[in-house]
Amino acid sequence: MRRLGIHSFVWTGGGTQAMLEEAMENSAACGYRLIEFAYLQPEKFDIYRLAKKAQSLDLEIAVTMGLPLGADVSSEDGAVVKAGDYSRMQSRRCGTSAAPSSGAFSIPRIRNTR
């Protein structure tokens, strides 16, 4: 069954670990079971701590990366598409596994040890 989600920017600016955790708590408290994070310098965040927090709140996490018009992979201009492909390739080098069409990557799953 699919889960209804909400973007973290509804609750906070998402610029700090505490803001993302607050957004997760607010989302879960309102009954959401999925939260979307923007791809904003993932090296600034403790990804494993976010994964554990998500598990404790029964939340799934989706991370997406928006591209500017000059890197729109759906453009008819080959140079623009190439710029978008380069941007997605760069995101993969930052330790993500970007999906080919969305730019999304996965937060690690933490095994339940109970």
C-alpha positions in Angstrom: 0.0 0.0 0.0 1.3 3.4 -0.9 1.9 6.0 1.9 0.8 9.6 1.7 3.7 11.9 2.3 4.6 15.6 2.8 7.7 17.7 2.0 9.9 18.7 4.9 9.7 22.3 3.8 6.1 22.4 5.0 7.4 22.3 8.5 11.0 23.8 8.4 13.6 25.2 6.1 15.4 21.9 6.4 18.9 23.4 6.6 20.0 21.6 9.8 19.8 18.1 11.3 17.4 19.4 14.0 15.1 21.0 11.4 14.8 17.7 9.5 14.2 15.8 12.7 11.5 18.3 13.7 9.9 18.0 10.3 9.9 14.2 10.7 8.2 14.4 14.1 5.6 16.8 12.8 4.9 14.7 9.8 4.4 11.5 11.9 2.3 13.3 14.5 -0.1 14.4 11.7 -0.4 10.9 10.3 2.0 11.1 7.4 4.1 8.0 6.7 6.5 9.4 4.1 8.5 12.6 4.2 10.4 14.2 1.2 13.7 15.9 1.8 15.3 18.2 -0.7 18.8 17.2 -1.9 20.7 20.0 0.0 24.3 19.1 0.8 23.8 15.6 2.3 27.3 15.7 3.7 25.9 18.2 6.4 23.5 15.6 7.8 23.9 12.4 9.8 22.1 10.1 7.3 22.1 7.1 9.7 20.6 9.1 12.5 17.9 10.3 10.1 17.3 6.6 9.1 17.0 5.5 12.7 14.6 8.4 13.5 12.5 7.5 10.5 12.3 3.9 11.6 11.2 4.9 15.1 8.5 7.1 13.6 7.4 4.5 11.0 8.3 7.0 8.2 9.7 6.4 4.8 12.0 9.0 3.4 12.3 10.2 -0.2 15.0 12.6 -1.3 14.7 14.5 -4.5 16.9 16.9 -6.4 15.3 19.7 -8.5 17.3 20.8 -11.5 17.3 24.4 -12.9 15.9 25.1 -16.4 19.4 25.1 -17.8 19.7 21.5 -16.7 16.2 20.2 -17.5 16.6 16.6 -18.6 13.2 16.8 -20.4 14.3 19.6 -22.7 14.5 19.2 -26.5 17.9 21.0 -26.4 20.6 18.4 -26.2 23.0 20.7 -24.4 20.5 21.4 -21.7 19.8 17.6 -21.2 23.6 17.0 -21.1 23.9 19.6 -18.3 21.1 17.8 -16.4 22.8 14.5 -16.8 26.0 15.9 -15.6 24.3 17.3 -12.5 22.7 13.9 -11.7 26.1 12.2 -12.2 27.7 14.6 -9.8 25.1 13.8 -7.2 26.0 10.1 -7.5 29.6 11.0 -6.7 28.4 12.4 -3.4 27.4 9.0 -2.1 23.9 8.9 -3.5 22.3 6.4 -5.8 20.3 8.8 -8.0 17.4 7.4 -9.9 17.7 8.0 -13.6 14.6 10.1 -14.0 13.9 11.7 -10.7 17.2 12.5 -9.2 16.0 10.8 -6.0 18.2 8.7 -3.7 17.6 6.4 -0.8 18.3 6.9 2.9 19.8 3.7 4.3 17.3 1.3 5.9 18.1 0.3 9.4 17.3 -3.3 10.3 14.9 -3.8 13.2 16.8 -5.7 15.9 13.9 -6.2 18.3 
